């Protein structure tokens, strides 16, 4: 990005688990807890790290905030870069 003229640009990719917004919060919280356990397990940690990933499990509410911040940042980027959909 620096070579393209954007010295302050940063971008990271991430993967998350999404479910219906109609899912009851206790189920969301339980799924989040179980997923965090799986990601924290030795074999999964080793595999993720070997693939160059930096595991960062977070509670469902924190992930909600994280995604909202990512969407806001991408909206800003689209506006600044004047990105338009192709027809």
Kinemage of the C-alpha trace (Angstrom):
@kinemage 1
@onewidth
@group {chain A} dominant
@subgroup {mainchain}
@vectorlist {calphas} color= white
{ca unk a 1} P 0.000 0.000 0.000
{ca unk a 2} L 2.902 2.344 0.697
{ca unk a 3} L 4.192 1.830 -2.864
{ca unk a 4} L 0.706 2.619 -4.177
{ca unk a 5} L 0.761 5.968 -2.369
{ca unk a 6} L -1.162 5.043 0.782
{ca unk a 7} L 1.433 5.085 3.588
{ca unk a 8} L -1.127 4.989 6.406
{ca unk a 9} L -3.311 2.238 4.969
{ca unk a 10} L -3.770 -0.902 6.981
{ca unk a 11} L -5.894 -3.890 6.265
{ca unk a 12} L -6.293 -7.214 7.931
{ca unk a 13} L -8.503 -10.110 7.086
{ca unk a 14} L -10.494 -12.046 9.619
{ca unk a 15} L -12.948 -14.888 9.867
{ca unk a 16} L -15.971 -15.021 12.116
{ca unk a 17} L -19.033 -17.100 12.751
{ca unk a 18} L -22.372 -15.500 11.935
{ca unk a 19} L -25.848 -16.727 12.811
{ca unk a 20} L -29.334 -15.328 12.402
{ca unk a 21} L -30.029 -12.107 14.290
{ca unk a 22} L -33.161 -13.842 15.559
{ca unk a 23} L -31.136 -16.403 17.514
{ca unk a 24} L -31.858 -16.052 21.251
{ca unk a 25} L -28.979 -14.393 23.138
{ca unk a 26} L -28.366 -17.391 25.471
{ca unk a 27} L -27.752 -19.579 22.414
{ca unk a 28} L -25.494 -16.942 20.860
{ca unk a 29} L -23.499 -16.697 24.079
{ca unk a 30} L -23.204 -20.491 24.391
{ca unk a 31} L -22.046 -20.874 20.779
{ca unk a 32} L -19.545 -18.085 21.328
{ca unk a 33} L -18.173 -19.781 24.456
{ca unk a 34} L -17.860 -23.167 22.755
{ca unk a 35} L -16.185 -21.644 19.711
{ca unk a 36} L -13.689 -19.847 21.977
{ca unk a 37} L -12.896 -23.182 23.674
{ca unk a 38} L -12.290 -24.844 20.321
{ca unk a 39} L -10.081 -22.023 19.061
{ca unk a 40} L -8.110 -22.071 22.332
{ca unk a 41} L -7.447 -25.823 22.129
{ca unk a 42} L -3.882 -26.884 21.408
{ca unk a 43} L -4.424 -28.632 18.065
{ca unk a 44} L -6.559 -25.834 16.637
{ca unk a 45} L -4.125 -23.167 17.873
{ca unk a 46} L -1.229 -25.022 16.276
{ca unk a 47} L -3.053 -25.400 12.962
{ca unk a 48} L -4.153 -21.753 12.857
{ca unk a 49} L -0.674 -20.489 13.718
{ca unk a 50} L 0.902 -22.805 11.128
{ca unk a 51} L -1.368 -21.242 8.507
{ca unk a 52} L -0.197 -17.751 9.520
{ca unk a 53} L -3.318 -16.818 11.450
{ca unk a 54} L -3.400 -14.958 14.734
{ca unk a 55} L -6.345 -16.449 16.636
{ca unk a 56} L -8.322 -13.819 18.495
{ca unk a 57} L -11.500 -15.364 19.869
{ca unk a 58} L -13.827 -12.848 21.464
{ca unk a 59} L -17.206 -12.911 23.172
{ca unk a 60} L -20.240 -12.473 20.915
{ca unk a 61} L -20.954 -8.906 22.048
{ca unk a 62} L -17.347 -7.881 21.457
{ca unk a 63} L -17.487 -9.480 18.002
{ca unk a 64} L -20.670 -7.509 17.276
{ca unk a 65} L -18.767 -4.303 18.069
{ca unk a 66} L -15.747 -5.444 16.068
{ca unk a 67} L -17.855 -6.122 12.960
{ca unk a 68} L -19.668 -2.789 13.321
{ca unk a 69} L -16.306 -0.990 13.457
{ca unk a 70} L -15.055 -2.893 10.403
{ca unk a 71} L -18.187 -1.989 8.423
{ca unk a 72} L -17.799 1.663 9.396
{ca unk a 73} L -14.139 1.657 8.324
{ca unk a 74} L -14.971 0.030 4.981
{ca unk a 75} L -17.792 2.531 4.390
{ca unk a 76} L -15.301 5.336 4.961
{ca unk a 77} L -12.832 3.731 2.568
{ca unk a 78} L -15.492 3.316 -0.126
{ca unk a 79} L -16.481 6.962 0.233
{ca unk a 80} L -12.936 8.343 0.226
{ca unk a 81} L -11.849 6.149 -2.677
{ca unk a 82} L -15.065 6.890 -4.560
{ca unk a 83} L -15.621 3.186 -5.168
{ca unk a 84} L -18.670 2.435 -7.291
{ca unk a 85} L -20.246 -0.917 -8.107
{ca unk a 86} L -19.667 -2.206 -11.597
{ca unk a 87} L -22.660 -2.698 -13.855
